[in-house]
Amino acid sequence: MNIRLISIIIITSIIFSGTVYGAEEYGIPHPDLINNPEFVWEILDSPNTPFDLFWTGTTAWYAETSSTMTFKVNQIAQDVQGRFTLGNISVVANDTDIAKEFVLGVWGLTSFLPGLIIEVDETSLSELNTTAYASAERVAGNYLNGTMTSSYETLVINGQTYECITFSYIQDETSFGTPQETKLSYDLDTGVIVYAKTSYSFGIPFVLEFEIRSITTANVMLILGISTGAVILLIGIVTIFRRK
C-alpha cells in the first residue's frame, strides 16, 4: 500500500475518533474538553427565611425570586462536581449533595437523588426510573412513602423546546407538618434539569422552584473544530492524489 495513503488513513482515524469524546452516558461534554459546561436557572420561588446548609456548606442560604442559580461543571466521575451558586452562597459541591440539600429527590429508605444532571443512556434512565418508584414504595421503614409517577413530556421554557423525562412525587399524609411534593423534569439531550418544584413543611415551610435559563456546553465548539479539521484533511487528500 502507498505510504502516503497509510498516513492518510491513520490521520483520519485520529481526527474522527475525537468526535465521540464526551462524558460517557451524560449528554454534556467532559469538562476537560475545551471549556467547562455551565447551566443557569431562574428562581421562580424560594423560602422566605434562610435555611441552613448541611452537606454543601456551613452557612444559611437565602435566594430571592427572579435571581439565578448556576452550576459550572469541573469534574465528572461517580457524581458531577462543580461550582454551585445560589443567592448568598457559592460552593464547590457534587450534585448528589446538592440534591440532598435542596430536596431535589426523595431521600427515603431507597435514595432517589438525581441532582442537577442525569445520565441519558437507555440503561441509566431505566435504572433511575426503578429507583424513583422504589424511593416512594409503601414498605416498613420508609418514612417517605407516597405516590411516584414518571412520564415523557415536551416542555417549552423561555422559547426553547425540551424533550424531558419528568418525575412527580407526593408524600403520603404525615402526623406533623406538610407532606413533600416534588416535580423534576430533565432534558433528554443533555441530562440537565430544566424545571423543578419541591416543597414540604416540618415546622418551617420550604419551597424551591426554578426553570432553565441557559445551557452552555462545548458541543458546538467541538463540532466546529472537528469539522474544520475534517475539511483541512479532505483538502490535503485531494492535493496528495492530484500530485500523484
N, C-alpha and C positions, 0 to 999 in steps of 0.2 A: 504493500500500500504506500502511496506517496506520503513522504514525511510531512509535507505541508498539510495534507488532508487529515493526518493523525492529529496534528497540532490543533486544527480547527475543531475536531470532534471533542478533544479534551477541554478546550476553552469554552465551547458551547455548553458542555456538561457542567462546568464550574459555574457559569453565569446563570443558567436556568435552574440549577439546584438551589440557588438562593431565593427563588421566587416563593418557595414553600416554607421558608424560615419564619416561624411565628411563635406563639405562646402555647404550643401543643393544642389542647382542646378548647382553650379560650379563643374568643373571636377577636381579641385585641392582639397587636404585635408585642413581642418581647420587649421590655423596657431598655434592654441593651442595644436595641436596633434603632439607630438614628436619634430618636428622642423618646421621652417618657410619655406614655398615654396620660391624658388628663380629662377629667369629667367634671362638669359643673351642673349643679341642680339649683332650682329656685325653691326657697322655703315658702310653702303656702300656709302652714300653720305650725305652731310650736308652743311649748309650755309657757305659761305666764310667769312662772317662777323658775329660778335656776335649779338644775338637777346636778347632783354630784356625779363625778366620773369614778369608776372603779377599775376598769380594765385598760383604759387608754390614757389615763392621766390622774391627777390628784386634785384638780380644781373643779368647781362647779361650772357648768356650761349654760349659756343663755344665747338664744338667737332670735332676731326679730323677723316678723313676716316680711316677705319680699327681699330678704337678704339671700346670700348664696352659700351653698355648701360645695366644697371642692375635694377631689381626691386625685393626686398625681402619683401614678404607679412608679415604684422604683425597684420592685422585685416580684417575681412570680415563682413560687415554689409550691409547697403544700397549701399555703394561703397566698393571697395577694396583699402585698405590703406597699404602703406609700404614705405620702404626706396628706393628712386629713385635716381640713379646715372647716369650722362651723362656728359662726358667731364669734365669741371671745376666745376660742381655743384653736390651736394649730399644733397637731401632734403627729409623730410617725407611729403608725399602727397597722395591724393586719385587719382584713375586712371581716374575719370571724369575731374578733374582739369588738369591732365597730357594731356588728350585728347584735352582740350581747348588750352593749352599752345603750344602743338606741332602739332596742326592741324590734329589730328587723328580722323577725322569725318567731319560732315557738321553742322556747328552751324548757321543754318538758322532760319526761323520762327518756325519750328519744329526742336528741337535739336536731332541730331544723333551723340552721343559721346560715343561710346562703350569702348573706352580706351584700356587698355592692356590685359584685361581678360573679357570674356563674359560668361554668364550663358549658359549652353549647353543642358538644357532640351528642349523638343519639344515646349512647350508653350512659353518659353523665346525667343527661336530662331525665332518663328513666329512673336512675338511682335517686336523683333529687326528688322526683315525684313520689317515689316509695317512702323516702324519709319524711317528706311533708305529711303524708297521711299517717305514718306511724307516730309522729310527734303529737298528734291530737287524738290518738286512739284511746277509747274509754276502757282502760285497764287499771288494775290496782296499782297505786303508787304514782300515777300520772296526774299531778295536780293541775295540769293544763289541758285536760281532756276537753274535747269540743268538736266542732264541725270544720273540716278542712275540705276545700274544693280546689281543683286546678283546671285551667282551660287555656286554649289558644285563642287569642283575640288580636284585632288590629286597633292600635291606639294612634290618634293624631294629636301631637303635642307641639305647640308653637309652630304649626305649619308643617311639621315633619311626621311622616308615617312610620310606625314601628310595628313589626310583626312580633308579638310577645307571647310568652307563657306567663300566666297570672295565677298566683296562689292567694286564696282568700280563706281566712281563719276567723272563727268566732268561738270564744271560750264558753263553756257551759256556765250557768249561773253559779256564783260563789257566795259564801256566807258573809263575806266582807268585801267592800269596795265594788268596783265596776269591772266586769269581765273584759279581757283583752280582745280587741278586734284588730286584725292586721290584713292588709292587702298589699301585695308586692308584684310588680309587673317588670319582666326582664326582656330586653331586646334580644331576639334570637340570632341576630347577626353578630353583635359584639359581646353579648352576655351582660351588658351594663343594665342596672336597674333604671327604668325610665319613669316609673311612678311608684310612690309608696304612701300609705297612710296607716299609722298604727296608733292605738290608744288603749289606755287602761287607767284605773284609779285604785291605788292602795293607800288611800288617805289623802294623797295629793294628786290631782288629775294630771295625766301625761298624754300629750298628743304630738305627733310629728308627721307632717305631710309635706311631700316635696315632689317635684317633677323635673325632668331633664331639661337643661337649657342648651348644653353643647357637649359633644363627644369629639375629642381631638386625639387622633392616633397617628402613627407613622405610616399607615397603609398607603395613603396617596403618594407620599414621598417615595416609599419603597417601590411601588408600581412604576412611577415615573422613572426612577433610577434604573430599574431593570429594563424597562422599555428602551430607554436611551442606549443602554449597553448593548441590547439586542440589535438595535438599528446599526450601531457602530460595527458590531460583529458582522452583520449581513453585508454591510458595505465592504468590509475587509475581505470577506469570502468572495464576493463578486470581483473585487480588484485582483485577488490572487489568481482566480481562474481565467481572468482576462489576459493576465500576463503569461499564463502557462503556455 
